[in-house]
Amino acid sequence: MFVLSSTGFIKSPLNYIGGKYRLLPQIIPLFPNDIETFVDLFVGGANVAINVKANRIICNDNLSFLILLYNELKKNDIKYTFDYIKSRIKEFQLSDKNEEGYRLLRNEYNNTHQPLDLFVLLAYSFNHQIRFNSRHEFNTPFGKNRSSFNPKMEENLDSFLNKLSYLNIDFECNNFKNFDFSNLGKEDFVYCDPPYLITTGTYNDGKRGFTGWGEADENALIDILDSLDKRKIRFALSNVIEHKGRYNDILITWIRKNSHKVHYLKSNYKNSNYHTKGIDKGSSIEVLITNY
């Protein structure tokens, strides 16, 4: 059985930068109650997708190694997954002290790209974070004295896998511009949590061997949302309109041109690497924009 946290939601076992777990109590109640197919266009850590209520769920991301991991978690039974993880921990003598074992496994993963090895690495990486270099090599540093496959992470994985086992869910790897929306209708719902144009993270700097995020991407996504709106397909967009004195003028202009609803969220990203110590918490304005 899966275990809900104190918030009433399942927490992803992946610590994805900008993950929406802490915002779920604000976001999920704003979603429609009658979703046939739910599309998470930028799935990331899947905190939203694993908690949404829909008859079918499609999770998309352009990070191919992440999608390979999700599909591996989906196809294997839970016991196999845990046995594999624990066997690799034993084989490489992994702990929050053994950096050599971590580096050995990281080297092996970069040669084989065995999906479950990526999860094992994440358990012992700095802040449990995913990062690749321009050669598509996993290069997150070792989380010395802080990262391990601890009981909380184990519990989160168990709950995630149990929920995953009975969902009608698919994982796809596409650039958002290439995703096929043609089969969607009025009963469906598209959620977008793209990289934020005015923040900086390893997912949108364009230096990791995967597509970065710039003004052209922001405009392309807005065009997609406009086309969905014309077809009466419901959507929600997570984004930031102000961050540390910077404004997303593209987004602000688009909001003013449309009658979409803007829901202001109380943000909390203490574990994100773009959170700057000492910055006023009110300096970021995060919103959920809906066309319903």
N, C-alpha and C positions, 0 to 999 in steps of 0.2 A: 504493500500500500504506500501511496505517496503521502508525505507529511507537509501540511501547509505551515507556513511561517506565521508569526504573530500578526502579520498584515492580511492573512487569509489567502496568500498567493504562493505559488511554487517559485523558488529562486533557482535560476540557471546555475549549473556548476561551473560555467565559464565566466570569468571576470572580464567582461568586454567593456572597453572604454566607451563612456556615454550610455551604458546600459540603462534601461528604463525601469528596473525593478522597484526602486524607491518611489517612482512616480506612478506605479500601477494603480494605487488607490484613487488617484486623480484621473488617470487616463481611461481605464477600463469602464467606469460608469458612464463615460461620454460616448462609448461605442454603441451602435445599434444592437437591439436585442434579437433581431431576426436575420442573422447572417447565414447565407448558404455557403458561399466560398469566401474565405478570408485570405487575402494576399498580404504577406509581410515582405515588402519589396527590398528592404535592407535588414535582413533578419538579425545579424550580429549575434548576440548571446541568446536570442530567442526567448527573452523574458516575457515579451508581449505574446508571442505566438503560442507558447506553452500554456498560457492562462486565458486566452480568448475562448469564447463560446461560439462555435461555428460547426456546420456539418462537414465542411472540408477545409483544410488549412494548407496553403502553399507558402513555403518559406524560400526566399530567394536571397542570394548574396553573390558578389563577384569574387569573393575570396574562395578559390576552389578547394584549398586544403580544409577550410572550415566546413564546407558542404560535404566533402568526403568523410570527415569525422562524424557529422550528423547522420549520414546515411549508414555508416558503420554501426553507430549506436542504435539506429533504428532496426537494422537487420538481425543483430545478435541478441540472444536472450540475456537477461540481466546477470545471471550467474556467470556466464562466459565473460562478459565485460569486466566484472569485478575480479574474477580469477586471473584474467589477462593483466589487468593493472597491477595486482598484487604480486604476480610472478615477475613482472618487469622491475618492480620496486626491489624485490629480493635479488634478482639477477644483477642489477647495477648498484645494489646496496645504497639506494637513494635515501637521503635524509636532508634536513635543513642545514646540515654541516658538510655533506659530501659533494663538493663542487666537481670533483673529478668524475664521479659517477654520472652526474648530470651532463657534463660535457661529452662523455662517451656516448650516452644515449642520444644526445642532440646530434652528434656527428652521424650516428647510425640512422636517425630519422631523416636527416638531410640527404642521405644516400638512398633510402628505401621509401620514404614518405608513407610508412605504415600508419594509417589513420589513428589507431588507438594509442600509438606512441606519442602522438601530438598531445593527447589528453594527459598522459603521464608526465610529459615535459611541463605542461601548464601547471600541474600540481606543485612543481618545484621551481617554477620560474619566478622572477621578480614580480610581485603583486599578481601572480597567476595570469599574466597578460600575454596576448598573442602579438608577435611582431616578426616580420620577415624582411630580409634585405632585398636589394634589387635583383639578386640571383635566385630569388624564391627560397632562400635558406632561412630556417627558423633561427633567429638570433637574439631572442630575449635573454638577458643575463640571468644568472643563478640567483635565487631568492635566499641568500645566506641568512640563517638564523630567523627566518620569518615565513618561508613557504614550504608546505608539505601536503601530502594527501591526508589531511587532518580529519577528525570525526565530523566536523561541520560540512566539509567539502564532500565527504562520503555520503552524508545524509542528503545533501542537495542533489548529488548524482542519482542516488537511489530513487528519490521522489520524482526527479525529472524523467528517468527511464521508465518508471511505472506509469506515469502520465502519458509518456510517448507511446507506450505499448498498446494503448487502446484508442489513440487518436487516429483519425483519417487524415494523415499528414504526409506531405511530400516536400523534399528538399531539392531545389534547383540552383544551378550556377549560371547566372546571366548578368551581363552588364544591364543596369536598369533600363537603358535605352532599347535593349533587344528583347525585353520581356514581352510575351504574347498576351495582350489583354483582350484579344478578339472574342474569346469565349465567355467573357464576363457580362453580367446583366444587372438589372436594378436590384436584385436580391443579394448581390455580392458586395464586398467591401474591401477597399485597398488601404493599407496603412503604410505610411512612409516615414522612416526615421533616418534620413540621409546624413552623411557627414555635414557638419555645420560650417557654412562658408566663412563665418567670422571667428571661428575658434581654430585651434591647432591641435592635431592629434596624429598619432602614427597611422591612422586609417585614412587621412585625407591630405597628407603632405606630398603625395605623388612620388615618393622616393623608395617605395617598398616593393617595386616590381608589379604593383597592381595600379589600377586607375586611380589617380588622385581626384580632387574635387575643386572646381573653380567656377567662375561666373557662367561659363558655357554650360556646365553641368546643372547649375541652379536653374538656368533658363530652360534647359531641356526638360527637367523634371516638372517645372511649372507648365510647360506645353502639354506634357502628358496628363497632368491633373486637369487642365482645361478640357482636354479631349474626353476624359472620363466624365467630367461634369456635364458636357454636352450630351453624353449618352445616359445621363441620369444614374451613373454609377457612383455610389457613396465613397467618400475617401476621408482620411484624416492625415494631416501632416504635422509631425513634430519638428520644431525648429526653434532657433533663437533669433530674436529681432534686435537685441542689443547685448553686447558682451564687452565689458571693460572699456567702455567709451566708444566702441565701434558699433555701427548700425548696418544691418542687412538691407540696403536700399532697394535691392531687387525684390525682396520679399515684401517690404513695406509698400512699395508701389503696387505690387500685385494684389495685396490685401485691399488697398484703397480702390482698386478697379472692380473688385468683386463684392458680392454680398455675403461672402463666407463668414462663418462665426469664428471669432478668435477667443479661445479660452486661455486665460493666463494661469500658469502653473507655478507652484512653489518648488523651486529646484533644490536638489541636494546631491552634489557630486563629490563628496569628500574623498572618494577613492579614485577619482579620475585624474590622469596625469596633467590635464590642462587646468585643474583647480589650483589656483595660486594662493598660497598662505598669505593672509593679511588683506586680501581683496575683499571689499564690501560685498556681502552676499547679495545685496540688491542690485549689483552692477550687471547681472545677467538677467535678461527677461526671456524666459522660455515659454513657448506657447504651443497649443494644439489647435490647428486650424481645420475646421470641418465644413463640408458643403451641404450639410443637412441640419 
